[in-house]
């Protein structure tokens, strides 16, 4: 079975989302003197916990205009900002549903 590569448009969306995500994470969760980058381990660095993940999911859904199904809410999908962008922005949209309220 071969993996499907993201299209150029998906990569652009992923890159734009990653930039927005990093800016948001640094405003919301970075400690003094720290910069969260694409490969910062969010849980291992204790930047994200069981409450903050809810904020992160809500931000991701709003930013991308999708609803993330419960089955996709796993620590490995939110391990780093890069992983979040790969899974939810630049990756396959099969695990996501369009949010009918995104344009409301």
C-alpha positions as CSV (number, residue, x, y, z in Angstrom):
1,X,0.0,0.0,0.0
2,X,1.5,3.4,-1.0
3,X,1.0,6.6,1.0
4,X,-0.8,9.5,-0.7
5,X,1.4,12.5,-0.9
6,X,-0.2,15.9,-0.2
7,X,-0.8,18.1,-3.1
8,X,0.9,21.5,-3.6
9,X,-2.2,23.2,-2.4
10,X,-2.3,21.1,0.7
11,X,1.3,21.8,1.4
12,X,0.6,25.5,1.1
13,X,-2.3,25.3,3.5
14,X,-0.2,23.3,5.9
15,X,2.7,25.8,5.8
16,X,0.4,28.8,6.3
17,X,-1.4,26.9,9.1
18,X,1.9,26.0,10.8
19,X,2.9,29.6,10.8
20,X,-0.4,30.7,12.4
21,X,-0.3,27.8,14.8
22,X,3.3,28.7,16.0
23,X,2.3,32.3,16.5
24,X,-0.7,31.3,18.5
25,X,1.2,28.7,20.6
26,X,3.9,31.2,21.4
27,X,1.4,33.8,22.5
28,X,-0.7,31.3,24.6
29,X,1.7,28.8,26.0
30,X,5.4,29.7,25.7
31,X,7.1,30.3,29.0
32,X,9.3,33.3,29.4
33,X,12.5,33.1,27.4
34,X,11.1,30.1,25.4
35,X,10.2,29.9,21.7
36,X,8.0,27.1,20.5
37,X,9.1,25.9,17.1
38,X,7.7,23.4,14.6
39,X,9.4,20.5,16.4
40,X,8.9,21.4,20.0
41,X,7.4,18.4,21.8
42,X,4.2,19.9,23.3
43,X,3.3,17.3,25.8
44,X,6.9,16.2,26.7
45,X,7.8,19.9,27.4
46,X,4.7,20.2,29.5
47,X,3.3,23.0,27.4
48,X,0.0,21.2,26.7
49,X,-2.0,19.3,29.3
50,X,-5.5,17.8,29.4
51,X,-7.1,21.3,29.6
52,X,-4.9,23.1,27.1
53,X,-5.4,20.4,24.5
54,X,-9.0,21.5,24.3
55,X,-7.9,25.1,23.4
56,X,-5.5,23.7,20.8
57,X,-8.2,21.5,19.2
58,X,-10.6,24.5,19.1
59,X,-7.9,26.7,17.5
60,X,-7.1,24.0,14.9
61,X,-10.8,23.5,14.0
62,X,-11.4,27.3,13.7
63,X,-8.2,27.9,11.8
64,X,-8.9,25.1,9.3
65,X,-12.7,25.2,9.2
66,X,-13.0,21.5,10.0
67,X,-14.3,19.4,12.8
68,X,-11.7,17.0,14.2
69,X,-13.5,13.8,15.0
70,X,-12.9,12.1,18.4
71,X,-11.0,9.3,16.7
72,X,-8.3,11.7,15.5
73,X,-7.8,13.2,19.0
74,X,-4.8,11.3,20.1
75,X,-1.5,12.5,21.7
76,X,0.5,11.4,18.7
77,X,-1.5,13.7,16.4
78,X,-0.7,16.6,18.7
79,X,2.8,15.8,19.6
80,X,4.5,18.8,17.9
81,X,3.2,21.7,15.9
82,X,4.6,20.1,12.7
83,X,2.7,16.9,13.4
84,X,-0.5,18.9,13.9
85,X,-0.1,20.6,10.6
86,X,0.8,17.4,8.8
87,X,-2.2,15.5,10.1
88,X,-4.9,18.2,10.0
89,X,-3.8,20.8,7.4
90,X,-1.5,19.2,4.9
91,X,-2.4,15.6,5.3
92,X,-5.4,13.6,4.2
93,X,-8.8,15.2,5.0
94,X,-10.3,11.7,5.4
95,X,-10.1,11.9,9.2
96,X,-11.9,15.2,9.3
97,X,-15.3,16.6,8.6
98,X,-16.0,20.0,7.2
99,X,-17.4,22.3,9.9
100,X,-20.8,23.5,8.8
101,X,-20.5,26.5,11.3
102,X,-17.1,27.6,9.9
103,X,-18.6,30.3,7.7
104,X,-21.3,31.3,10.2
